[in-house]
Amino acid sequence: MLSLVLRGIRTRWVTFAGSFVALALGVGIVATTGLALAATFDAPHRGPERFAAAPVLVRGEDRLRVDTPIGVRTRPLTDPRPVPAALAAQLAGLGRTELDRTFPVTVGHTGGGVVGHPWPIAAATPYRLASGRAPAASGEIVVTAGNGSGPEAGDRVTVTTPAGSATRTVVGTVTRPPAPETTAPGTAAAAGATSAPGTAAAPEATGFETAVFFTEAEAARISPDIDAVVVHADPAAVRAAVGRDSGMAVLTGDERRRADPDPDRDAEALVSVNALLGTAAGITAFVSVFVIASTFSYGVAQRRREFGLLRTAGATPGQVRRLVYADAVLVGVLASAAGCRLGLYGAPRLASWMAGEGIAPRWFAIGDQSWPLHTAFWTGLAVALAGAVAAAHRAGRTGPVEALRESAVDSGSMPLSRVLVGAAVLLTGAVLVAVALVQDPGGMLKRKTYLTQPMLLIAGCALFAPVLVRPATRLLTWLPARLPGATGVLTRENASAGLRRTAAVAAPVIVTVALAASLMGTTATIDAAKAAEARTQATGDFVATADGGGGALSPRFVERARHIPGAVVSASRSTSVTVLEEGTALVGSEARAVDPADAAAVSALPVVAGRFADLDDGGIVVNEEWLTRTVGERVGVWLGDGRHVTLRVVAVLATGTGGNGVYLTPRNAAGAGIDRVDVGVRAGADGPAVAERLYAAGRATGTDVLTTQRWVAAAHPATGGSTRTGLLMILAIALLYTGIALANTQVMATSDRVRELAVLRLAGATKAQVLRLVGVEALAVVGVGAVLGAVVAALNLLGVHAALGLLGVGSGVVVPWGTVGPVVAVSAALAVVFAVLPASLALRTRPVELAGARE
């Protein structure tokens, strides 16, 4: 058996090489993503940043804790309460204290992300004075050093705070704190290694805020609320003074990290990394199975006569099947080992790239885990065997006489097992889409769903490729076959006669085009739907947000906007509510706090029950996703600051794309600052005058004022950033596999067509005409795959469009021509090159000699 396998590999080394490369690449990708996934499970320990030097910190509780029958459930609170002044005074009696107040600041023309603090709190932070002195008067500030690009000591700068704009003097600068030490298992830091004197300084803390320090009195004037209190006293005494039910949290040790600017940024980044790598690994396995199965299937089709001779010599069907399985095992073992080595090489580079692109945290690095390599190896072997199952079954059914008499024309029939599997996969995909549309159309817009659900329809179509390619080929080549010349006719007949070859080339193109159009088209369609929904709901003329797009707006801007003649102003706050569903699950929802009369003048919300105008301090507006959504019914919720209240449902909104959240009154959003102002121009008012005064108020208070259309475009951009990068990485993997499959199949097919090509030469065709025929045929087959892939993608996109229609969102389907076009072009180029190049090499031999060669 082994000798037959080795001889077969020597004879058909092209098939072996193609399968080896495809499988090694797949295992390499699985190993690479697996090692990167393993690294996310061993995130290094990170200490506190902002209050690294604070012994005890008291601040508003930022986590909701609810006892349920299955244990304590927690949710983050978006609006922690400020520390009461009375409690701050009581804590001052225990020891020295520093009060922290945080507020947005704009220095000169800087964007968002700059915050103000009182100078005394700097002693509890890693900021250290680098030049100048501490602020001593209301007009003095200390800024973060900008490496020569920012203000320096002695400069006069315009500073905008919630209290207004004024010119202040920079009297000192502080250095941005270095990144806190991280300790990951297996690293030098974990082993106790230390940096030698004179080595490079630690990198800057990623995500750390840029601070501006004011005098304590000035900070208290700008922001009266106390955000946190640093206490130099015994933690037990502090806890006793604070009490258990005060809504305040006492933080010590690593818990102080909860007061950092963005304490969950690493965890959120790792969740995105897990989703991206898991999807990439899953699609790699999905595509590799098709490539390997296609390669083995076509290889078995080429060896029909060989298997017929073995059967004539006395080989049993079981022995023929074992021969195919032995080929698969040999390829699987060697390719999986090579793939694991490729993963060891590629994983560190993938981690470095993801950290550099901002997809993963800056510290992200590969550890010393070995289980991903074992997983990748055995996955590769399993994929090789799975790809050989259908081929082995077909090889075992080859009869001794039937194979020797079989013509070179394929019948186009499929084994019953493949028909049943293909039908089951297609039916399952269709049923899942239908069930989702009936039960939860909003679920089809979630990333996890639209990344995985199309796989079933794509797989089903690829399984039926041998049946679908003939009518598709006939359709696409109908016009060329009627043009003068023999190229169109020969292309049509060759592609129709060699159905196995055509299906083997078309299948990977179907998968790649369908993936590209489905993934990118779905994300683009959802983005367009969200933008259309926002344009429909925001009926005002202008939208104002904080400079840089984040944080609270200056109260002075809101006041000035309200006093503009002819302006209708609706100020809103971002907050959240949490409900306990079925007694066990805490479910949080984004919410906005608005005055219903003002909001109704500048918005058109999709109310399906009740009246939005009935919203008051005892009411709540929910959407159709809530379990409690009957108008008049009462529901218990926890507000953004942790208070538990019972509110009456006054109106229900359509679910839409998921952006139709909950609406409350400002009284139920205590602690949340105004972060958006919608402004409309009253009928008959002077629109240009309103706009001019509104823009002037924005410039004076550091507020971005945009027209509603521009705001919609900025707030709902096309998919970008890490999401687009991840999707493109997934498509690159699929396209790479398509290239391997096309190269392998075309080279294998050309090696078996040398006699056919020689006959064309002997019939009078020139070498250029034969090569042109081969190239045109390759283009036609890629076109067949592209059309079938587009049909599958169209079905997926129509499902998303139907879901949007059921959700009441009117938006068309967006076809990602910018992605699908290059995918088809690259596939066509690869198919032509790897068809024409081996044919050109084969035609170097005299046609008479080739005509006598074996088929």
Secondary structure, DSSP 8 states (H G I E B T S, - for coil): -HHHHHHHHHHTHHHHHHHHHHHHHHHHHHHHHHHHHHHHHT--EE--STTTT-SEEEEE--EEEEEETTEEEEEE-SS---B-HHHHHHHHTTSEEEEE--EE-EETT--S-EEEEEGGGGGGSS-EEEEE----STTEEEEE--TTSS--TT-EEEEEETTEEEEEEEEEEEE--B---EE-TTSTTTTT----TT-----B-TT--EEEEE-HHHHHHH--SB-EEEEES-HHHHHHHH-SSSSEEEE-GGGGGGGSSSTTHHHHHHHHHHHHHHHHHHHHHHHHHHHHHHHHHHHHHHTHHHHHHHHHTT--HHHHHHHHHHHHHHHHHHHHHHHHHHHHHHHHHHHHHHHHTTSS-TT-------HHHHHHHHHHHHHHHHHHHHHHHHHHT--HHHHHH--SS------HHHHHHHHHHHHHHHHHHHHHHHH-GGGGGSHHHHHHTHHHHHHHHHHTHHHHHHHHHHHHTTTGGGSSSSHHHHHHHHHHH-HHHHHHHHHHHHHHHHHHHHHHHHHHHHHHHHHHHHHHHB-SSEEEEETTS-S---HHHHHHHHTSTTEEEEEEEEEEEEEEETTTEEEEEEEEE--HHHHHHHB---EEEE-GGG--TTEEEEETTSS---TT-EEEEE-TTS-EEEEEEEEEE--TTTT--EEE-GGGGTT--EEEEEEEE-TTS-HHHHHHHHHHHHHHHTEEEEEHHHHHHHHS--S-HHHHHHHHHHHHHHHHHHHHHHHHHHHHHHHH-HHHHHHHHHTT--HHHHHHHHHHHHHHHHHHHHHHHHHHHHHHHHHHHHHHHHTT--------HHHHHHHHHHHHHHHHHHHHHHHHHHTTS-HHHHHTS--
